[in-house]
Amino acid sequence: MNRRSPGARETTGPPVGAAEPVRDFALALERRRSGTAVLVLGGELDLYRAPEVENALAEAIGGQIPGEEVRRLTVDLRSVTFIDSTMLVTLLAASQRQHARGAELLILVGPQTPMTALEVTGFDRLLSIRRVDDDPRESAA
């Protein structure tokens, strides 16, 4: 008998010789030149991923390394496939923390970024958003 835990998703692997499937979540924090950081997110951003994203934002914004305060944080959402209200609130709170410090938080979106949640809630007017139509694997800042 094959039992799955409640809420588990069934995924199938790619055919032999095919590329691996896209993960349902990816996160990478890169510190660039002085005072700049890029948080690249991909896949599904929801309640379950919020703690990981919050920790990455806190690491970037918190300036845990003395003398290396991040003045410009870019959050790259070009590879995001789903975003829920929990993540919108997380991004807004991070943006407000940056602005309170006199710093900037910029959100990059692309043609595939799900914008409905941002638009319906009005968060697209509260956040600094830039549409970028290039490949998300290229430079984000």
N, CA and C atoms as a LAMMPS dump frame, in Angstrom:
ITEM: TIMESTEP
0
ITEM: NUMBER OF ATOMS
423
ITEM: BOX BOUNDS ff ff ff
-5.0000000000000000e+02 5.0000000000000000e+02
-5.0000000000000000e+02 5.0000000000000000e+02
-5.0000000000000000e+02 5.0000000000000000e+02
ITEM: ATOMS id mol type element x y z
1 1 1 N 0.843 -1.183 0
2 1 2 C 0 0 0
3 1 3 C 0.887 1.244 0
4 2 1 N 0.661 2.125 -0.916
5 2 2 C 1.435 3.354 -1.042
6 2 3 C 0.656 4.484 -0.395
7 3 1 N 1.192 5.042 0.711
8 3 2 C 0.495 6.11 1.421
9 3 3 C 1.278 7.404 1.294
10 4 1 N 0.549 8.483 1.064
11 4 2 C 1.154 9.811 1.02
12 4 3 C 0.638 10.609 2.191
13 5 1 N 1.443 11.516 2.683
14 5 2 C 0.993 12.372 3.772
15 5 3 C -0.037 13.359 3.23
16 6 1 N -0.962 13.821 4.08
17 6 2 C -1.977 14.78 3.635
18 6 3 C -1.323 16.037 3.079
19 7 1 N -1.825 16.518 1.981
20 7 2 C -1.328 17.74 1.371
21 7 3 C -0.081 17.54 0.521
22 8 1 N 0.433 16.312 0.467
23 8 2 C 1.629 16.076 -0.339
24 8 3 C 1.278 16.162 -1.808
25 9 1 N 2.206 16.689 -2.589
26 9 2 C 1.989 16.799 -4.024
27 9 3 C 2.701 15.66 -4.72
28 10 1 N 2.043 15.105 -5.681
29 10 2 C 2.671 14.05 -6.459
30 10 3 C 3.348 14.692 -7.661
31 11 1 N 4.609 14.365 -7.834
32 11 2 C 5.329 14.886 -8.985
33 11 3 C 5.908 13.719 -9.749
34 12 1 N 6.013 13.887 -11.019
35 12 2 C 6.624 12.845 -11.832
36 12 3 C 7.918 13.386 -12.394
37 13 1 N 8.889 12.527 -12.528
38 13 2 C 10.175 12.939 -13.063
39 13 3 C 10.094 13.094 -14.566
40 14 1 N 11.096 13.724 -15.154
41 14 2 C 11.125 13.917 -16.593
42 14 3 C 11.469 12.611 -17.288
43 15 1 N 11.123 12.499 -18.565
44 15 2 C 11.525 11.319 -19.313
45 15 3 C 13.052 11.223 -19.333
46 16 1 N 13.551 10.035 -19.512
47 16 2 C 14.989 9.837 -19.552
48 16 3 C 15.593 10.743 -20.617
49 17 1 N 16.651 11.452 -20.236
50 17 2 C 17.327 12.357 -21.166
51 17 3 C 16.739 13.756 -21.197
52 18 1 N 15.615 13.991 -20.512
53 18 2 C 14.991 15.322 -20.501
54 18 3 C 15.58 16.147 -19.364
55 19 1 N 15.388 17.458 -19.448
56 19 2 C 15.857 18.352 -18.394
57 19 3 C 15.08 18.073 -17.116
58 20 1 N 15.698 18.38 -15.976
59 20 2 C 15.016 18.186 -14.703
60 20 3 C 13.862 19.17 -14.578
61 21 1 N 12.788 18.786 -13.845
62 21 2 C 11.659 19.705 -13.682
63 21 3 C 12.066 20.903 -12.832
64 22 1 N 11.363 22.013 -13.028
65 22 2 C 11.614 23.214 -12.244
66 22 3 C 11.147 22.94 -10.821
67 23 1 N 11.957 23.303 -9.862
68 23 2 C 11.566 23.142 -8.467
69 23 3 C 10.413 24.078 -8.167
70 24 1 N 9.654 23.752 -7.109
71 24 2 C 8.529 24.615 -6.78
72 24 3 C 8.953 25.825 -5.946
73 25 1 N 10.249 25.931 -5.599
74 25 2 C 10.73 27.089 -4.858
75 25 3 C 12.241 27.195 -5.002
76 26 1 N 12.709 28.42 -5.19
77 26 2 C 14.147 28.669 -5.24
78 26 3 C 14.416 30.029 -4.615
79 27 1 N 15.56 30.142 -3.957
80 27 2 C 15.943 31.378 -3.29
81 27 3 C 17.46 31.505 -3.356
82 28 1 N 17.934 32.68 -3.736
83 28 2 C 19.38 32.947 -3.734
84 28 3 C 19.583 34.41 -3.369
85 29 1 N 20.428 34.653 -2.383
86 29 2 C 20.76 36.015 -1.971
87 29 3 C 22.192 36.285 -2.375
88 30 1 N 22.367 37.336 -3.171
89 30 2 C 23.698 37.702 -3.652
90 30 3 C 24.031 39.112 -3.196
91 31 1 N 25.173 39.251 -2.559
92 31 2 C 25.662 40.595 -2.238
93 31 3 C 26.527 41.032 -3.405
94 32 1 N 26.221 42.181 -3.923
95 32 2 C 26.98 42.702 -5.061
96 32 3 C 27.888 43.804 -4.569
97 33 1 N 28.147 44.755 -5.435
98 33 2 C 29.043 45.843 -5.037
99 33 3 C 28.532 46.509 -3.755
100 34 1 N 29.344 47.325 -3.182
101 34 2 C 29.073 47.958 -1.9
102 34 3 C 27.655 48.512 -1.804
103 35 1 N 26.926 48.031 -0.803
104 35 2 C 25.597 48.546 -0.534
105 35 3 C 24.487 48.004 -1.396
106 36 1 N 24.747 46.967 -2.189
107 36 2 C 23.728 46.422 -3.086
108 36 3 C 23.605 44.917 -2.873
109 37 1 N 22.363 44.434 -2.862
110 37 2 C 22.11 42.995 -2.761
111 37 3 C 20.944 42.649 -3.672
112 38 1 N 20.929 41.403 -4.138
113 38 2 C 19.845 40.902 -4.985
114 38 3 C 19.33 39.613 -4.363
115 39 1 N 18.014 39.561 -4.145
116 39 2 C 17.354 38.351 -3.683
117 39 3 C 16.57 37.799 -4.86
118 40 1 N 16.996 36.656 -5.383
119 40 2 C 16.334 36.039 -6.528
120 40 3 C 15.409 34.941 -6.001
121 41 1 N 14.132 35.054 -6.349
122 41 2 C 13.137 34.074 -5.926
123 41 3 C 12.529 33.409 -7.151
124 42 1 N 12.155 32.145 -6.994
125 42 2 C 11.53 31.436 -8.095
126 42 3 C 10.541 30.408 -7.587
127 43 1 N 9.62 30.04 -8.451
128 43 2 C 8.634 29.024 -8.095
129 43 3 C 7.452 29.621 -7.358
130 44 1 N 6.937 28.873 -6.395
131 44 2 C 5.738 29.272 -5.667
132 44 3 C 6.095 29.962 -4.359
133 45 1 N 5.597 31.187 -4.19
134 45 2 C 5.826 31.953 -2.969
135 45 3 C 4.527 32.006 -2.19
136 46 1 N 4.48 31.242 -1.115
137 46 2 C 3.248 31.151 -0.336
138 46 3 C 3.56 31.124 1.151
139 47 1 N 2.538 30.897 1.95
140 47 2 C 2.639 30.864 3.398
141 47 3 C 3.752 29.945 3.872
142 48 1 N 3.929 28.825 3.221
143 48 2 C 4.926 27.844 3.653
144 48 3 C 6.355 28.307 3.381
145 49 1 N 6.538 29.168 2.418
146 49 2 C 7.872 29.668 2.072
147 49 3 C 8.196 30.996 2.743
148 50 1 N 7.182 31.615 3.359
149 50 2 C 7.362 32.94 3.965
150 50 3 C 8.524 32.991 4.962
151 51 1 N 8.687 32.018 5.866
152 51 2 C 9.809 32.118 6.812
153 51 3 C 11.18 32.16 6.125
154 52 1 N 11.362 31.377 5.083
155 52 2 C 12.636 31.377 4.362
156 52 3 C 12.888 32.728 3.685
157 53 1 N 11.839 33.269 3.069
158 53 2 C 11.975 34.564 2.388
159 53 3 C 12.194 35.676 3.417
160 54 1 N 11.455 35.639 4.528
161 54 2 C 11.636 36.639 5.582
162 54 3 C 13.063 36.613 6.12
163 55 1 N 13.605 35.413 6.335
164 55 2 C 14.982 35.3 6.826
165 55 3 C 15.981 35.885 5.828
166 56 1 N 15.777 35.604 4.548
167 56 2 C 16.681 36.139 3.518
168 56 3 C 16.575 37.664 3.443
169 57 1 N 15.352 38.191 3.534
170 57 2 C 15.175 39.651 3.527
171 57 3 C 15.831 40.279 4.757
172 58 1 N 15.654 39.649 5.917
173 58 2 C 16.261 40.165 7.149
174 58 3 C 17.779 40.14 7.054
175 59 1 N 18.325 39.084 6.473
176 59 2 C 19.775 38.999 6.295
177 59 3 C 20.278 40.115 5.393
178 60 1 N 19.535 40.364 4.315
179 60 2 C 19.944 41.412 3.373
180 60 3 C 19.792 42.804 3.978
181 61 1 N 18.666 43.051 4.612
182 61 2 C 18.369 44.379 5.138
183 61 3 C 19.076 44.633 6.463
184 62 1 N 19.206 43.588 7.264
185 62 2 C 19.707 43.732 8.623
186 62 3 C 21.105 44.263 8.759
187 63 1 N 21.896 44.18 7.713
188 63 2 C 23.263 44.674 7.801
189 63 3 C 24.043 43.961 8.89
190 64 1 N 23.944 42.633 8.92
191 64 2 C 24.578 41.858 9.972
192 64 3 C 26.1 41.933 9.908
193 65 1 N 26.629 42.371 8.796
194 65 2 C 28.07 42.564 8.676
195 65 3 C 28.318 44.062 8.861
196 66 1 N 29.003 44.462 9.94
197 66 2 C 29.233 45.894 10.188
198 66 3 C 29.894 46.574 8.991
199 67 1 N 29.376 47.758 8.66
200 67 2 C 29.937 48.531 7.564
201 67 3 C 29.452 48.093 6.197
202 68 1 N 28.607 47.062 6.132
203 68 2 C 28.107 46.587 4.843
204 68 3 C 26.583 46.676 4.782
205 69 1 N 26.065 47.829 5.129
206 69 2 C 24.629 48.062 5.093
207 69 3 C 24.134 48.067 3.655
208 70 1 N 23.031 47.359 3.408
209 70 2 C 22.458 47.303 2.066
210 70 3 C 21.557 48.516 1.865
211 71 1 N 21.945 49.377 0.944
212 71 2 C 21.17 50.577 0.63
213 71 3 C 20.189 50.316 -0.497
214 72 1 N 20.513 49.362 -1.348
215 72 2 C 19.623 49.032 -2.464
216 72 3 C 19.459 47.518 -2.526
217 73 1 N 18.237 47.073 -2.254
218 73 2 C 17.915 45.655 -2.32
219 73 3 C 16.973 45.435 -3.488
220 74 1 N 17.347 44.542 -4.384
221 74 2 C 16.503 44.171 -5.512
222 74 3 C 15.953 42.786 -5.248
223 75 1 N 14.633 42.635 -5.367
224 75 2 C 13.985 41.332 -5.225
225 75 3 C 13.512 40.934 -6.614
226 76 1 N 14.114 39.893 -7.152
227 76 2 C 13.845 39.443 -8.519
228 76 3 C 12.762 38.368 -8.501
229 77 1 N 11.576 38.714 -9.021
230 77 2 C 10.436 37.788 -9.063
231 77 3 C 10.179 37.238 -10.466
232 78 1 N 11.13 37.397 -11.37
233 78 2 C 10.895 36.997 -12.763
234 78 3 C 10.685 35.501 -12.946
235 79 1 N 11.14 34.675 -12.011
236 79 2 C 10.945 33.224 -12.131
237 79 3 C 9.863 32.702 -11.196
238 80 1 N 9.095 33.612 -10.61
239 80 2 C 8.013 33.219 -9.701
240 80 3 C 6.808 32.768 -10.52
241 81 1 N 6.187 31.672 -10.085
242 81 2 C 5.005 31.15 -10.783
243 81 3 C 3.713 31.372 -10.002
244 82 1 N 3.824 31.643 -8.703
245 82 2 C 2.651 31.878 -7.857
246 82 3 C 3.095 32.739 -6.687
247 83 1 N 2.236 33.694 -6.29
248 83 2 C 2.52 34.518 -5.118
249 83 3 C 1.216 34.746 -4.375
250 84 1 N 1.235 34.535 -3.057
251 84 2 C 0.01 34.719 -2.289
252 84 3 C 0.098 35.972 -1.416
253 85 1 N -0.984 36.253 -0.686
254 85 2 C -1.062 37.488 0.097
255 85 3 C -0.031 37.522 1.22
256 86 1 N 0.322 36.37 1.769
257 86 2 C 1.349 36.341 2.815
258 86 3 C 2.658 36.912 2.294
259 87 1 N 3.024 36.526 1.084
260 87 2 C 4.275 36.999 0.508
261 87 3 C 4.184 38.478 0.146
262 88 1 N 3.005 38.93 -0.288
263 88 2 C 2.843 40.356 -0.589
264 88 3 C 3.077 41.197 0.666
265 89 1 N 2.517 40.763 1.787
266 89 2 C 2.692 41.483 3.046
267 89 3 C 4.166 41.454 3.462
268 90 1 N 4.829 40.324 3.256
269 90 2 C 6.255 40.199 3.577
270 90 3 C 7.074 41.198 2.761
271 91 1 N 6.778 41.302 1.462
272 91 2 C 7.506 42.24 0.601
273 91 3 C 7.217 43.688 0.99
274 92 1 N 5.964 43.986 1.309
275 92 2 C 5.61 45.349 1.71
276 92 3 C 6.314 45.731 3.012
277 93 1 N 6.358 44.824 3.978
278 93 2 C 7.029 45.103 5.249
279 93 3 C 8.521 45.349 5.024
280 94 1 N 9.147 44.552 4.164
281 94 2 C 10.566 44.743 3.857
282 94 3 C 10.793 46.087 3.176
283 95 1 N 9.895 46.444 2.275
284 95 2 C 9.999 47.732 1.59
285 95 3 C 9.887 48.88 2.587
286 96 1 N 8.958 48.769 3.515
287 96 2 C 8.778 49.815 4.518
288 96 3 C 10.008 49.929 5.424
289 97 1 N 10.62 48.781 5.781
290 97 2 C 11.845 48.815 6.591
291 97 3 C 12.97 49.516 5.831
292 98 1 N 13.09 49.204 4.55
293 98 2 C 14.128 49.857 3.74
294 98 3 C 13.886 51.363 3.666
295 99 1 N 12.661 51.771 3.386
296 99 2 C 12.349 53.198 3.262
297 99 3 C 12.567 53.934 4.581
298 100 1 N 12.265 53.281 5.707
299 100 2 C 12.468 53.904 7.019
300 100 3 C 13.947 54.179 7.278
301 101 1 N 14.811 53.393 6.654
302 101 2 C 16.259 53.579 6.794
303 101 3 C 16.82 54.497 5.724
304 102 1 N 15.948 55.011 4.862
305 102 2 C 16.411 55.853 3.764
306 102 3 C 17.021 55.035 2.638
307 103 1 N 16.654 53.769 2.561
308 103 2 C 17.187 52.859 1.547
309 103 3 C 16.073 52.472 0.573
310 104 1 N 16.402 51.617 -0.384
311 104 2 C 15.472 51.285 -1.459
312 104 3 C 15.27 49.773 -1.572
313 105 1 N 14.052 49.384 -1.885
314 105 2 C 13.737 48.007 -2.247
315 105 3 C 13.031 48.05 -3.592
316 106 1 N 13.627 47.41 -4.578
317 106 2 C 13.088 47.375 -5.932
318 106 3 C 12.683 45.951 -6.262
319 107 1 N 11.502 45.787 -6.838
320 107 2 C 11.025 44.468 -7.231
321 107 3 C 11.042 44.374 -8.749
322 108 1 N 11.707 43.337 -9.247
323 108 2 C 11.738 43.077 -10.687
324 108 3 C 10.696 42.038 -11.032
325 109 1 N 9.911 42.313 -12.073
326 109 2 C 8.949 41.346 -12.585
327 109 3 C 9.186 41.183 -14.077
328 110 1 N 8.731 40.078 -14.597
329 110 2 C 8.877 39.81 -16.019
330 110 3 C 7.55 39.397 -16.617
331 111 1 N 7.568 38.983 -17.877
332 111 2 C 6.329 38.619 -18.559
333 111 3 C 5.6 37.445 -17.913
334 112 1 N 6.328 36.556 -17.227
335 112 2 C 5.715 35.374 -16.621
336 112 3 C 5.324 35.577 -15.158
337 113 1 N 5.706 36.709 -14.571
338 113 2 C 5.405 36.951 -13.16
339 113 3 C 3.9 37.118 -12.977
340 114 1 N 3.297 36.356 -12.035
341 114 2 C 1.857 36.509 -11.796
342 114 3 C 1.566 37.839 -11.089
343 115 1 N 0.978 38.759 -11.815
344 115 2 C 0.75 40.113 -11.309
345 115 3 C -0.647 40.328 -10.726
346 116 1 N -1.546 39.387 -10.905
347 116 2 C -2.932 39.584 -10.477
348 116 3 C -3.031 39.927 -8.996
349 117 1 N -2.346 39.183 -8.142
350 117 2 C -2.418 39.449 -6.698
351 117 3 C -1.897 40.846 -6.373
352 118 1 N -0.828 41.26 -7.021
353 118 2 C -0.282 42.597 -6.792
354 118 3 C -1.263 43.678 -7.241
355 119 1 N -1.897 43.472 -8.387
356 119 2 C -2.795 44.478 -8.952
357 119 3 C -4.119 44.56 -8.197
358 120 1 N -4.714 43.421 -7.876
359 120 2 C -6.016 43.398 -7.204
360 120 3 C -5.927 44.021 -5.811
361 121 1 N -4.816 43.784 -5.118
362 121 2 C -4.644 44.309 -3.764
363 121 3 C -4.151 45.75 -3.739
364 122 1 N -3.671 46.247 -4.874
365 122 2 C -3.12 47.592 -4.921
366 122 3 C -1.66 47.66 -4.502
367 123 1 N -1.056 46.509 -4.225
368 123 2 C 0.344 46.481 -3.822
369 123 3 C 1.257 46.955 -4.954
370 124 1 N 0.773 46.859 -6.182
371 124 2 C 1.587 47.336 -7.302
372 124 3 C 1.791 48.85 -7.232
373 125 1 N 0.935 49.544 -6.481
374 125 2 C 1.085 50.984 -6.298
375 125 3 C 1.859 51.323 -5.028
376 126 1 N 2.024 50.346 -4.14
377 126 2 C 2.725 50.565 -2.882
378 126 3 C 4.198 50.166 -2.944
379 127 1 N 4.536 49.321 -3.891
380 127 2 C 5.894 48.812 -4.034
381 127 3 C 6.562 49.416 -5.264
382 128 1 N 7.878 49.538 -5.221
383 128 2 C 8.63 49.987 -6.395
384 128 3 C 8.857 48.776 -7.281
385 129 1 N 8.167 48.743 -8.417
386 129 2 C 8.211 47.587 -9.311
387 129 3 C 8.736 48.019 -10.671
388 130 1 N 9.64 47.225 -11.209
389 130 2 C 10.151 47.478 -12.558
390 130 3 C 9.957 46.212 -13.385
391 131 1 N 9.345 46.382 -14.554
392 131 2 C 9.165 45.266 -15.476
393 131 3 C 10.418 45.125 -16.334
394 132 1 N 10.93 43.906 -16.386
395 132 2 C 12.126 43.602 -17.168
396 132 3 C 11.774 42.419 -18.061
397 133 1 N 11.977 42.599 -19.351
398 133 2 C 11.573 41.565 -20.288
399 133 3 C 12.704 40.634 -20.716
400 134 1 N 13.826 40.673 -19.98
401 134 2 C 14.941 39.806 -20.362
402 134 3 C 14.91 38.486 -19.584
403 135 1 N 15.914 37.681 -19.802
404 135 2 C 16.05 36.373 -19.185
405 135 3 C 16.384 36.531 -17.71
406 136 1 N 15.617 35.895 -16.785
407 136 2 C 15.874 36.048 -15.363
408 136 3 C 17.226 35.515 -14.907
409 137 1 N 17.891 34.733 -15.728
410 137 2 C 19.2 34.218 -15.349
411 137 3 C 20.303 35.236 -15.577
412 138 1 N 19.956 36.344 -16.264
413 138 2 C 20.926 37.413 -16.472
414 138 3 C 20.956 38.314 -15.262
415 139 1 N 21.785 39.307 -15.263
416 139 2 C 21.96 40.214 -14.134
417 139 3 C 20.649 40.846 -13.722
418 140 1 N 20.402 40.882 -12.425
419 140 2 C 19.149 41.43 -11.905
420 140 3 C 19.284 42.856 -11.399
421 141 1 N 20.465 43.366 -11.288
422 141 2 C 20.588 44.734 -10.745
423 141 3 C 21.163 45.675 -11.768
